[in-house]
Amino acid sequence: MSAVSLPPARKLALIGDGRMGTRLSELAPSHGFETVLQLGEANNARGAGITAENFAGAEVAIDFTHPASAVTHIRRTLELGVPIVVGTTGWLTESNKAEIEALVLQFDGRLLYGSNFSLGVQLFMKLAREAGRLLGNAPGFDAALHEVHHTGKADAPSGTAITLAQQYLSGAGRSTAAHSYGIPERGLADTAKLRVSAQRLGGVFGEHSLRINSEWDDIELTHRARNRDGFAAGALRAAAWLADQQQPGFFLIEDVVEEILGGSQQKNG
C-alpha cells in the first residue's frame, strides 16, 4: 500500500511575535504551513525587517502587531508582491481606507483584513445583521453592545465590536456611523444611536454581547471566545484562501468567510 502524498507546505511569514504570533507559529504546520520567517519588535522596528531578502520564498504573510505599525507593514509587504492577511485591529479608518485601496491597486496586490478571524465570530456577525433587520427599526426596541477583553489589548472598543455595530445598523438600513462609544458622564443616553462600551479585565480572550431591550423583552446575543486557537485557526485558513486567489483585491473577512469555510469543507471532506 503506497503512502499518501501530501501537498508541499506553504511558506508563511509571520509579522508579530506576541501571543497571537506565537500561537500562529505553533498551529501553522497542522494547517499546511511552514513558517519561514517571524518578525518581532527586536528585528522589525518601523518595518525594517520586511525586506526582499527576509521574505524570499514567502507565499503569504500574516500580521498581528500594533495599530500604529499596520499600514507600514502592509505597504512594504505589498511592495514585495507578497499577499498579506491583517488581523491587527484599530488601524483602518475612513480617512486611510482610500490610501490602502490605492496601494493594493498600485502593486496589483492581495490584502485580506478582519477585525476578528474567529470563524464563529464571523457567523455571529451575520446574526447581528439579521437582528438589525428584524428589530433595528421596531418601535419600542433599543439596543446596546458591550465587549470585554484582557488588559493587554491596545484598542478600545475592539475592532470586532465596531464591526458588530456596523453589521447591526446595516441590517437595519441605518447609517453605520450611527453608533457612539460608552455612556455619557451625565444626562440621558442618546437612544437614536447604538451605544458601544468596552471593559478590560484580567486575561479575558474576548466577549461580545448585543443586547436588545423593550418594555416587555430582553434579548441578548453573546459570543465568548474560549481561547486564542479559534482566532489563529481562522487566520491560517484565511491565509490559505488568500494564497490561492488569482485576482488582486482588498478583501474583508466578513465578505469572504463563506468562501473560506466552503473551501475548508471541500478540502476536509
C-alpha positions as CSV (number, residue, x, y, z in Angstrom):
1,M,0.0,0.0,0.0
2,S,1.6,3.3,-1.1
3,A,1.8,6.2,1.3
4,V,-0.5,9.1,0.7
5,S,1.4,12.0,-0.8
6,L,0.7,15.3,1.0
7,P,0.9,18.7,-0.8
8,P,4.0,20.7,0.0
9,A,3.7,23.1,2.9
10,R,3.0,26.7,2.0
11,K,5.7,29.2,3.0
12,L,4.4,31.6,5.7
13,A,5.9,34.8,7.0
14,L,4.6,36.0,10.4
15,I,4.8,39.6,11.4
16,G,4.4,39.8,15.1
17,D,5.7,37.5,17.9
18,G,3.2,38.3,20.7
19,R,0.6,35.9,22.0
20,M,-1.2,35.6,18.6
21,G,2.0,35.4,16.6
22,T,3.3,32.6,18.9
23,R,0.1,30.6,18.6
24,L,0.1,31.1,14.8
25,S,3.6,29.6,14.6
26,E,2.6,26.7,16.8
27,L,-0.5,25.8,14.7
28,A,0.9,26.6,11.3
29,P,2.1,23.0,10.5
30,S,-1.3,21.5,11.2
31,H,-2.8,23.9,8.6
32,G,-0.3,23.1,5.9
33,F,2.2,25.9,6.5
34,E,5.9,26.2,7.1
35,T,6.9,29.3,9.0
36,V,9.9,30.6,7.1
37,L,10.1,34.0,9.0
38,Q,8.8,35.5,12.2
39,L,9.4,39.2,12.9
40,G,9.0,40.9,16.2
41,E,9.9,44.2,17.8
42,A,13.5,43.3,18.1
43,N,14.0,42.7,14.4
44,N,11.3,44.8,12.7
45,A,11.5,48.3,14.1
46,R,9.5,50.6,11.8
47,G,9.1,47.7,9.4
48,A,12.8,47.4,8.8
49,G,12.6,43.6,8.8
50,I,10.2,43.5,5.8
51,T,12.8,43.1,3.1
52,A,13.1,41.1,-0.2
53,E,15.9,39.1,1.4
54,N,13.9,38.2,4.5
55,F,10.7,37.4,2.5
56,A,12.4,35.4,-0.2
57,G,10.1,32.4,-0.8
58,A,7.3,33.5,1.4
59,E,3.9,32.8,-0.3
60,V,1.7,34.7,2.2
61,A,2.2,36.8,5.3
62,I,0.0,37.3,8.4
63,D,0.2,40.5,10.6
64,F,-0.8,40.6,14.2
65,T,1.0,43.6,15.6
66,H,0.0,47.1,16.7
67,P,-2.3,49.6,15.0
68,A,0.5,52.2,14.7
69,S,2.6,49.8,12.6
70,A,0.0,48.1,10.4
71,V,0.0,50.5,7.5
72,T,3.8,50.4,7.2
73,H,3.7,46.6,7.3
74,I,1.0,46.5,4.6
75,R,2.8,48.9,2.3
76,R,6.2,47.1,2.5
77,T,4.6,43.7,2.1
78,L,2.6,44.7,-0.9
79,E,5.7,46.3,-2.5
80,L,7.4,42.9,-2.2
81,G,4.5,41.2,-4.0
82,V,3.5,39.1,-1.0
83,P,-0.2,38.8,-0.2
84,I,-1.0,39.7,3.4
85,V,-3.6,38.8,6.0
86,V,-4.0,41.5,8.6
87,G,-5.5,40.6,12.0
88,T,-4.3,43.8,13.7
89,T,-7.2,46.0,14.6
90,G,-7.7,49.7,15.2
91,W,-5.7,50.9,12.2
92,L,-8.3,51.0,9.4
93,T,-10.3,54.3,9.3
94,E,-12.5,56.1,6.8
95,S,-9.6,58.6,6.2
96,N,-7.0,55.9,5.3
97,K,-9.2,53.4,3.6
98,A,-8.8,55.0,0.2
99,E,-5.0,55.0,0.6
100,I,-4.9,51.3,1.3
101,E,-7.2,50.5,-1.6
102,A,-4.8,52.6,-3.8
103,L,-1.8,50.7,-2.6
104,V,-3.4,47.4,-3.4
105,L,-4.2,48.6,-6.9
106,Q,-0.8,50.1,-7.4
107,F,1.0,46.9,-6.6
108,D,-1.6,44.6,-8.0
109,G,-1.7,43.0,-4.6
110,R,-3.9,40.9,-2.3
111,L,-4.9,42.1,1.2
112,L,-7.4,40.4,3.5
113,Y,-8.4,42.3,6.6
114,G,-10.5,41.1,9.5
115,S,-11.4,42.7,12.8
116,N,-11.8,39.1,14.1
117,F,-10.6,35.9,12.4
118,S,-12.7,33.6,14.5
119,L,-15.0,31.9,12.0
120,G,-17.6,31.6,14.8
121,V,-17.4,35.3,15.4
122,Q,-17.9,35.9,11.7
123,L,-21.1,33.8,11.7
124,F,-22.1,35.7,14.9
125,M,-21.8,38.9,12.9
126,K,-24.3,37.6,10.4
127,L,-26.7,37.0,13.3
128,A,-26.2,40.6,14.4
129,R,-27.0,41.9,10.9
130,E,-30.2,39.8,10.9
131,A,-31.1,41.1,14.4
132,G,-30.8,44.6,13.0
133,R,-33.0,43.7,10.0
134,L,-35.7,42.3,12.3
135,L,-35.5,44.7,15.3
136,G,-33.4,47.6,14.4
137,N,-36.3,49.8,13.5
138,A,-39.0,48.1,15.6
139,P,-41.0,50.6,17.7
140,G,-40.1,50.4,21.4
141,F,-36.8,48.4,21.0
142,D,-33.4,49.8,21.9
143,A,-30.0,48.2,21.6
144,A,-26.5,48.4,23.0
145,L,-23.3,46.5,22.6
146,H,-20.7,45.6,25.2
147,E,-17.3,44.0,24.8
148,V,-14.7,42.6,27.3
149,H,-11.0,41.8,26.6
150,H,-7.8,41.2,28.5
151,T,-5.9,44.2,29.9
152,G,-3.2,43.9,27.3
153,K,-5.4,44.8,24.4
154,A,-4.3,48.0,22.7
155,D,-7.5,49.4,21.3
156,A,-10.9,50.0,22.7
157,P,-13.6,49.4,21.8
158,S,-12.4,46.4,19.9
159,G,-12.4,46.2,16.1
160,T,-14.9,43.3,16.5
161,A,-17.3,45.5,18.5
162,I,-17.2,48.2,15.9
163,T,-17.8,45.8,13.1
164,L,-20.7,44.2,15.0
165,A,-22.2,47.6,15.5
166,Q,-21.9,48.3,11.8
167,Q,-23.5,45.0,10.9
168,Y,-26.5,45.6,13.2
169,L,-27.0,49.1,11.8
170,S,-26.5,47.9,8.2
171,G,-29.1,45.2,8.7
172,A,-31.5,47.9,10.0
173,G,-30.8,50.1,6.9
174,R,-29.3,52.8,9.1
175,S,-26.1,54.7,8.8
176,T,-23.2,52.6,10.1
177,A,-21.7,55.7,11.6
178,A,-24.7,55.9,14.0
179,H,-23.0,54.4,17.0
180,S,-21.4,56.0,20.0
181,Y,-18.8,54.8,22.5
182,G,-19.6,54.3,26.1
183,I,-22.2,56.2,28.0
184,P,-22.4,60.0,28.8
185,E,-20.9,61.1,32.0
186,R,-24.1,62.8,32.8
187,G,-27.5,63.2,31.3
188,L,-29.5,60.8,29.2
189,A,-28.2,58.2,26.7
190,D,-28.9,59.0,23.1
191,T,-31.2,56.2,22.1
192,A,-31.0,57.2,18.4
193,K,-27.5,55.7,18.4
194,L,-26.2,52.2,19.1
195,R,-24.1,52.5,22.2
196,V,-20.8,50.5,22.2
197,S,-19.0,50.1,25.5
198,A,-15.7,48.4,26.4
199,Q,-14.2,46.8,29.5
200,R,-10.7,45.5,30.2
201,L,-10.4,42.6,32.7
202,G,-7.6,40.2,33.5
203,G,-7.0,37.6,30.8
204,V,-10.4,37.5,29.1
205,F,-9.9,36.3,25.5
206,G,-12.9,38.2,24.2
207,E,-16.6,38.6,24.9
208,H,-19.1,40.5,22.8
209,S,-22.8,40.9,23.7
210,L,-25.5,42.6,21.7
211,R,-28.5,43.4,23.9
212,I,-31.9,44.4,22.6
213,N,-34.4,45.6,25.1
214,S,-38.0,46.7,25.2
215,E,-40.6,47.3,27.9
216,W,-41.6,43.6,27.6
217,D,-38.5,41.8,26.3
218,D,-34.8,41.4,26.9
219,I,-32.9,39.7,24.0
220,E,-29.2,39.0,24.3
221,L,-26.8,37.6,21.7
222,T,-23.4,36.7,23.1
223,H,-20.2,35.2,21.8
224,R,-17.4,34.2,24.2
225,A,-14.0,33.0,23.0
226,R,-12.7,30.0,24.9
227,N,-9.1,30.5,23.8
228,R,-6.9,32.0,21.0
229,D,-6.9,29.0,18.9
230,G,-10.2,30.0,17.1
231,F,-8.6,33.3,16.0
232,A,-5.3,31.6,14.9
233,A,-7.0,28.8,13.0
234,G,-9.3,31.3,11.2
235,A,-6.3,33.4,10.2
236,L,-4.4,30.4,8.9
237,R,-7.5,29.3,6.9
238,A,-7.8,32.8,5.5
239,A,-4.1,32.9,4.6
240,A,-4.6,29.6,2.6
241,W,-7.6,31.1,0.9
242,L,-5.7,34.3,0.0
243,A,-2.6,32.5,-1.3
244,D,-4.9,30.6,-3.7
245,Q,-6.6,33.8,-5.1
246,Q,-5.6,34.7,-8.6
247,Q,-7.3,38.1,-8.6
248,P,-5.9,41.1,-6.8
249,G,-8.0,43.0,-4.3
250,F,-8.7,44.4,-0.8
251,F,-10.9,41.7,0.8
252,L,-12.7,41.8,4.1
253,I,-13.2,38.6,6.1
254,E,-16.9,39.2,6.6
255,D,-17.4,39.2,2.8
256,V,-15.4,36.0,2.1
257,V,-16.0,33.9,5.2
258,E,-18.4,31.6,3.5
259,E,-15.9,31.0,0.7
260,I,-13.2,30.3,3.3
261,L,-15.5,27.8,5.1
262,G,-16.6,26.3,1.9
263,G,-13.0,25.8,0.7
264,S,-12.1,24.2,4.0
265,Q,-15.1,21.8,3.9
266,Q,-14.1,20.7,0.4
267,K,-10.5,20.1,1.3
268,N,-11.5,18.3,4.5
269,G,-14.5,16.4,3.0
